[in-house]
Amino acid sequence: MKTILFYVRPHLARMSGGLAIKFIGTITDLLLPYILAHIIDEIVPTKDILQTVLWGALMLVCSGVCMAGNVIANRMASAVARDAARAMRHDLFAHTMRLSCRQVDSYTVPSLESRLTTDTYHVHHMLGMMQRLGVRAPILLIGGILVTAYMEPVLTLIMVATLPLIVFTVLRVSMKGIPLYTKVQHAVDDMVRVVRENIQGVRVIKALSKTDYERRRYRAVNEALVSAETKASTVMARTNPMMNVFLNIGLTAVIFVGAIRVNAGLSQPGKIIAFISYFTLISNAMMSITRMFVMYSKGIASANRIGEILNTPDDLALMETEDQKNAPYLVFDGVSFSYNGKKNNLSRISFSAAEGETIGIIGATGSGKTTVLSLLMRFYDVNEGAVRIGGRDVRSMTAGELREKFGVALQNDFIYEDTIAENIRIGREISEDAIRRAAEDAQALSFIEMYEDGFDHMLNSKGTNLSGGQKQRLLIARALAASPEILVLDDSSSALDYKTDAALRRSLRTNRPETKATLIVAQRVSSVMHCDHILVIEEGEIIAAGDHEALLAECDVYREIADSQLGGMFA
């Protein structure tokens, strides 16, 4: 609830104005049955046409005020809900983008997506409904009881006798609603995950004829969601029939006792008609309160999930460390790291690179190559040891300061639906000349100029209208465009032919003097054989390090990889 109040607080003045207008409109609505009773019992028997017309006109005025008040107040309520939800959604997205990789792994991407979509929608809907009905329903309920108590105390006692049963039912059922709707949102997370996986892998699924298998997977999570929703809806829906039973029993008793009292001369027909109208208003108010409790249960469950993200502390806080003077430009000093806190994914990793040097990292899939890069860019914090750039521990640098040093082309990088130029620029202030130079160095200019519109050529989402090699060259151009201090290429040339790969390496060596360090992760020896230092990683440990010639002579693993890839020329 604190999360909702935080975002509603800036709109309290506008909300108060809307609630005041809603209050006036509701009060005029309460007056209508009372005026009707007065006309029937007091004015009509006098046969005074003028008085009848005047009181009828008063009813029209009250109806107009009621309608106008409700319309204006509802529009103001919608505006407050819209603006509060927009601010919440914006902050939630910003906090999501600030989460560390470890925190994203913990929450999972599908869960974050559903919090940004369905959870914010539930909060938005709840805020609007609470403003629209939160004033009107209680006023109609309490005001109706007070007016009927003044008009017909005996009948009011009969009506009020049903209210404790209704209140008990609503509260009892609503207490079960929040945990049930929380489970529903978890089921939504699972469904989003499966849908996301299928959309991303649709080509592979079709190629391997696994459409039926994936359909069964989706059916399973969909049925789990339906089951959770059914259970929650069934529990919450119990309030409506139970309330109807209690209200109808009360209404029957009111009509029966009212008829007796009219026959006995203890009451008047107009009052009974007005009383029944008030009973209807009170019944509708109780139904509205029930709907509010249902929506409240959904909204609070969603707000709690949103609050989890908004209140997640930064686990990559800045640390005060002592700078090392005269140290190599890039240093890994006894680094160990574990994703799950149990088994190390990297153990005792140590290496360094002077300015202008290139580090090659080679090893089998899952050996820990990409993890080294993640620690360098501080996507995760080391468990032991330190990573230093320019003598400074990366943990002492702000995220902006650190990330600006890097140009990165990762294994599973993304291409979005926009022009080639914008995919290279990706929102940064980079000139057209710098984009063209980056494309040329990345060996991408040749295929870009084949398009009639060149850099203005539109790409599909995920670059589906590019070949694998074209995608990789475009991503390398993106990494080069801002002239970074440190260039990181994570298996980013695997789809390039050997001629293009060689031209790319030659271009990086000769055309990028501003790059102070380059790290190339690869599974191809040809991509790292010209590096100043090559690290051979196996099961999270460096088993050998040196240049190409030294490793051929001293490292059996490296020599076997080279022989298998380069035709046994080193046998």
Stockholm file with secondary structure:
# STOCKHOLM 1.0

chainA/1-571         MKTILFYVRPHLARMSGGLAIKFIGTITDLLLPYILAHIIDEIVPTKDILQTVLWGALMLVCSGVCMAGNVIANRMASAVARDAARAMRHDLFAHTMRLSCRQVDSYTVPSLESRLTTDTYHVHHMLGMMQRLGVRAPILLIGGILVTAYMEPVLTLIMVATLPLIVFTVLRVSMKGIPLYTKVQHAVDDMVRVVRENIQGVRVIKALSKTDYERRRYRAVNEALVSAETKASTVMARTNPMMNVFLNIGLTAVIFVGAIRVNAGLSQPGKIIAFISYFTLISNAMMSITRMFVMYSKGIASANRIGEILNTPDDLALMETEDQKNAPYLVFDGVSFSYNGKKNNLSRISFSAAEGETIGIIGATGSGKTTVLSLLMRFYDVNEGAVRIGGRDVRSMTAGELREKFGVALQNDFIYEDTIAENIRIGREISEDAIRRAAEDAQALSFIEMYEDGFDHMLNSKGTNLSGGQKQRLLIARALAASPEILVLDDSSSALDYKTDAALRRSLRTNRPETKATLIVAQRVSSVMHCDHILVIEEGEIIAAGDHEALLAECDVYREIADSQLGGMFA
#=GR chainA/1-571 SS CHHHHHHHGGGHHHHHHHHHHHHHHHHHHHHHHHHHHHIIIIIGGGTCHHHHHHHHHHHHHHHHHHHHHHHHHHHHHHHHHHHHHHHHHHHHHHHHHHSCHHHHHHHCHHHHHHIIIIIHHHHHHHHHHHHHHHTHHHHHHHHHHHHHHHHCHHHHHHHHTTHHHHHHHHHHHHHHHHHHHHHHHHHHHHHHHHHHHHHHTHHHHHHTTCHHHHHHHHHHHHHHHHHHHHHHHHHHHTHHHHHHHHHHHHHHHHHHHHHHHHHTTSSCHHHHHHHHHHHHHHHHHHHHHHHHHHHHHHHHHHHHHHHHHHTCCCSSCCCCCCCCTTCCSEEEEEEEECSSSSSCSEEEEEEEECTTEEEEEEECTTSSHHHHHHHHTTSSCCSEEEEEETTEEGGGSCHHHHHTTEEEECTTCCCCSSBHHHHHHTTSCCCHHHHHHHHHHTTCHHHHTTSTTGGGCBCCGGGTTSCHHHHHHHHHHHHHHTCCSEEEEESTTTTSCHHHHHHHHHHHHHHCTTCCEEEEEESCHHHHTTSSEEEEEETTEEEEEECHHHHHHHCHHHHHHHHHHTTTTTC
#=GC SS_cons         CHHHHHHHGGGHHHHHHHHHHHHHHHHHHHHHHHHHHHIIIIIGGGTCHHHHHHHHHHHHHHHHHHHHHHHHHHHHHHHHHHHHHHHHHHHHHHHHHHSCHHHHHHHCHHHHHHIIIIIHHHHHHHHHHHHHHHTHHHHHHHHHHHHHHHHCHHHHHHHHTTHHHHHHHHHHHHHHHHHHHHHHHHHHHHHHHHHHHHHHTHHHHHHTTCHHHHHHHHHHHHHHHHHHHHHHHHHHHTHHHHHHHHHHHHHHHHHHHHHHHHHTTSSCHHHHHHHHHHHHHHHHHHHHHHHHHHHHHHHHHHHHHHHHHHTCCCSSCCCCCCCCTTCCSEEEEEEEECSSSSSCSEEEEEEEECTTEEEEEEECTTSSHHHHHHHHTTSSCCSEEEEEETTEEGGGSCHHHHHTTEEEECTTCCCCSSBHHHHHHTTSCCCHHHHHHHHHHTTCHHHHTTSTTGGGCBCCGGGTTSCHHHHHHHHHHHHHHTCCSEEEEESTTTTSCHHHHHHHHHHHHHHCTTCCEEEEEESCHHHHTTSSEEEEEETTEEEEEECHHHHHHHCHHHHHHHHHHTTTTTC
//
